[in-house]
């Protein structure tokens, strides 16, 4: 009985099912493609993120730094209009105003300045011979200015005292004042915008000053201005 069985069968290795030989190469290829795709996708995302960071970072420099604004000696020019409140309101029409300031920044938020302002008005007296005449009102004031700033924009508050002077005695003839000179005191508020230049700023301001010897009236000036700091 032993001779009926081939001896080669005792040493013949067991073959694995052919299905495994067919699937193994395909599985490895698919796994390789999947890993390559994930790696490429991750690398692309990292490079894209770095590129976006490099593009957006320079935009921060577009916002001005208030600490780098010029500070010290400055000059300022202004133009606007002036009107009155009080007894002289019915006798002096609103007029054109032109003025300037010069001062020094003692700190980023505080400055002292000299203010010169002149305005031209037309008198309004219906029953008097001195109606429809031109009158100039001049002011010379010493002021202090405070500034609260957030980047380019700022809010200013200022005030001071000085003298006012009328160019003619027409108001004296009308009995509105005894002297052509008057004590002036008051202040105002404004909005200040500092340009990208560290030296230049512009703004809008309203100032009201009490004129004691001008029939105890008050003048109001609204003006735009340009300031240059050296």
Residue pairs with C-beta under 8 A, 6 or more apart in sequence:
63 151
64 151
64 152
64 194
64 196
64 198
66 108
66 149
66 151
66 194
67 108
68 198
69 108
69 194
69 198
69 229
70 198
70 199
70 229
70 230
71 105
71 108
71 229
72 104
72 105
72 229
72 230
73 102
73 103
73 104
73 229
73 230
74 101
74 102
74 103
74 104
74 105
74 111
74 113
74 227
74 228
74 229
74 230
75 100
75 101
75 102
75 227
75 228
76 100
76 101
76 102
76 103
76 113
76 225
76 226
76 227
76 228
77 99
77 100
77 225
77 226
78 97
78 98
78 99
78 100
78 101
78 117
78 205
78 223
78 224
78 225
78 226
79 96
79 97
79 98
79 99
79 223
79 224
79 225
80 97
80 221
80 222
80 223
80 224
81 94
81 95
81 96
81 97
81 119
81 221
81 222
81 223
82 94
82 95
82 96
82 97
82 119
82 121
82 137
82 219
82 220
82 221
83 89
83 94
83 219
83 220
84 92
84 94
84 217
84 218
84 219
84 220
85 217
85 218
85 219
85 220
86 215
86 216
86 217
86 218
87 176
87 215
87 216
87 217
88 171
88 176
88 214
88 215
88 217
89 217
90 124
91 123
91 124
91 125
91 171
91 174
91 176
92 121
92 122
92 123
92 124
92 135
93 121
93 122
93 123
93 124
94 121
95 119
95 120
95 121
95 122
96 119
96 120
97 117
97 118
97 119
97 221
97 223
98 117
98 118
98 119
99 115
99 116
99 117
99 118
99 139
99 221
99 223
100 115
100 116
100 117
101 113
101 114
101 115
101 116
101 143
101 225
101 227
102 113
102 114
103 111
103 112
103 113
103 114
103 143
103 145
104 111
104 112
104 113
105 111
105 229
106 112
108 147
108 149
109 146
109 147
109 148
109 149
110 144
110 145
110 146
110 147
111 144
111 145
111 147
112 142
112 143
112 144
112 145
113 142
113 143
113 144
113 145
113 158
114 140
114 141
114 142
114 143
115 139
115 140
115 141
115 142
115 143
115 160
115 162
116 138
116 139
116 140
116 141
117 138
117 139
117 141
117 221
118 136
118 137
118 138
118 139
119 136
119 137
119 219
119 221
120 134
120 135
120 136
121 134
121 135
121 136
121 137
122 132
122 133
122 134
122 135
123 130
123 131
123 132
123 133
123 134
123 135
123 170
124 131
124 132
125 131
125 174
128 173
128 174
130 170
130 173
130 174
133 168
133 170
134 167
135 166
135 167
135 168
135 170
135 171
136 166
136 167
137 164
137 165
137 166
137 167
137 219
138 164
138 165
138 166
138 167
139 162
139 163
139 164
139 165
139 184
139 209
140 162
140 163
140 165
141 160
141 161
141 162
141 163
141 184
141 209
142 160
142 161
142 162
143 158
143 159
143 160
143 187
144 158
144 159
144 160
145 156
145 157
145 158
146 156
146 157
146 158
147 154
147 155
147 156
147 192
148 154
148 155
148 156
149 155
149 192
149 194
152 193
152 194
152 195
153 191
153 192
153 193
153 194
154 191
154 192
154 193
154 194
155 189
155 190
155 191
155 192
156 189
156 190
156 191
156 192
156 203
156 205
157 187
157 188
157 189
158 187
158 188
158 190
158 207
159 186
159 187
159 188
160 185
160 186
160 187
161 183
161 184
161 185
162 184
162 185
163 181
163 182
163 183
163 184
164 181
164 182
164 183
164 184
164 209
164 211
164 214
164 219
165 180
165 181
165 182
166 177
166 180
166 214
168 180
169 180
171 177
171 214
171 215
172 178
172 179
172 180
176 214
176 215
177 213
177 214
177 215
178 213
179 213
181 213
182 211
182 212
182 213
182 214
183 211
183 212
183 213
184 209
184 210
184 211
184 212
185 209
185 210
185 212
186 207
186 208
186 209
186 210
186 218
187 207
187 208
187 209
188 205
188 206
188 207
188 208
188 221
189 205
189 206
190 203
190 204
190 205
190 206
191 203
191 204
191 205
192 201
192 202
192 203
193 201
193 202
193 203
194 200
194 201
195 201
195 202
198 229
199 228
199 229
199 230
200 226
200 227
200 228
200 229
201 226
201 227
201 229
202 224
202 225
202 226
202 227
203 224
203 225
203 227
204 222
204 223
204 224
204 225
205 222
205 223
205 224
205 225
206 220
206 221
206 222
206 223
207 220
207 221
207 223
208 218
208 219
208 220
208 221
209 218
209 219
209 221
210 216
210 217
210 218
211 217
211 218
211 219
